[in-house]
Amino acid sequence: MDKKRHSVSLSFILLRFGFVMMTCMLACWVIWCAVLSFLESRRIVCPGHVGNQQVEQLLQSSPDAFQKPSDDFLGEYALFDKNGNLIVSNVQEKARNALVKKAGQNSTGTVQHTYADGSRAVFGWHFRKEFADPVLRASLPPFEYLWWATLGMACVLCWLLNALWLRRRLVAKLRLFRDVSEKVGAQQLDFLMPHAGIKEFDQALDAMEQMRTALDASLCSQWAAQQQRDAEMAALAHDLKTPITLIGGNAELLLEEDLKNEHKQMVETILQSNDRAKQYVSSLLEASRGEDEPLKDTSLKAFFAELCRNMQPLAQAKNVKLVPLEQLSGCVRMQKSHLLRAMGNVVQNAVEYTPKGGTVALEGTMTEDGWQVAVRDEGPGFDKAAILHGTERLWRGDSARAATGHHGLGLWFALRVVQDHAGQLKLQNSGQGGVVEMRFYGKPMKK
């Protein structure tokens, strides 16, 4: 209510701008007229009719013989003998010819007079204000032209100054919208909405205030929901530690028994998978506390070997052959656990979509600008929709994937982790199945 009471409309500001501008121009006109009257009173400038009066006085004072005018004469003249030859003149040939032509046409502002000796004088004058000083008339344009030019320049200057004043004021008000937009964009919502003082602008700011309030409420709601989800995740991760510990403990007890070699390998696989599950639970607890895995220098060969060891039991359980091809060298800074989980998701997808007895190739190679890991399977490959949306969060393509335990998070998590390591993840097809290529940029460091 206060804003509306103290605001003025934009049309009022524009009308005030026009009124002030017209007032300034009128003031310029009054000042210019006062200056002109002063110059005329001081006889610095002659009125427009003086030239005509001088010609009349000259003809009255010497009607029988030509008398050369003084330097104060404002008009133009030319004296010719009875044969038409020029005797004397105060103008150049071009202007003189024009004067004679106008006189022959009896144009206003010219007069001819023939003397007793047969000579003929042509006089001309302009109905405009002129400098009284002949030096000024010779060196400057006619005074009346200068007067109108300076008046026009003064009016333009008044318009320009008023336009700059209006621009400055409107820009200052529009800057409020920029400041508000920057704060809202940065989600810094704890601020008072400014007051522009212009009704139309304040209406727009009121709308932005409603948007700010709604966004603030929405963010608070999202933050509360996120806090609740983090708390539930932390509680779930903490509760998972108990069954994982029991599984690991029982598997260790089984190893103490006299087992067949194949059964012993199965129990060892359970223990290895149990250790990875413990790492995942630890990562969940760190994420719920807002912590993140630090970057560490890691050998690419050792990293690739660990990835293969982690995935071999899964491939064997699915009766799929995992074929590693490693041509990596050097060290890179990475979040090892995150990257192992990300690539593990990709390999797990490849194993699940490869038919029993099939092969999954895990290739680690160097590139011109970094290194890459490619996973090739012998499954049905990616359809067009999967290539476009397969890395989107919660995308599953069809309901059949949900029934098989897919939740649309594996490739999404892999893409996020690869991008965090300045890499790219690409889905494509080969002649025998699907290919997921994870490419990383930056030359590895030598050991």
Secondary structure, DSSP 8 states (H G I E B T S, - for coil): -HHHHT-B-HHHHHHHHHHHHHHHHHHHHHHHHHHHHHHHHTTSEE-TTHHHHHHHHHHHH-SSS-----TT--SEEEEE-TTS-EEEESS-HHHHHHHHHHHHTT-TTEEEEE-TTS-EEEEE--SS-EESSHHHHHHS--HHHHHHHHHHHHHHHHHHHHHHHHHHHHHHHHHHHHHHHHHHHTT---S-----SBHHHHHHHHHHHHHHHHHHHHHHHHHHHHHHHHHHHHHHHHHHHHHHHHHHHHHHHHHTS---HHHHHHHHHHHHHHHHHHHHHHHHHHHHTT-----EEEEHHHHHHHHHHHHHHHHHHTT-EEEEEEE--SEEEE-HHHHHHHHHHHHHHHHHHS-TT-EEEEEEEEETTEEEEEEE--SS---HHHHHHTTSTT--SSHHHHHTT--S-HHHHHHHHHHHTTEEEEEEE-SSSEEEEEEEES--B--
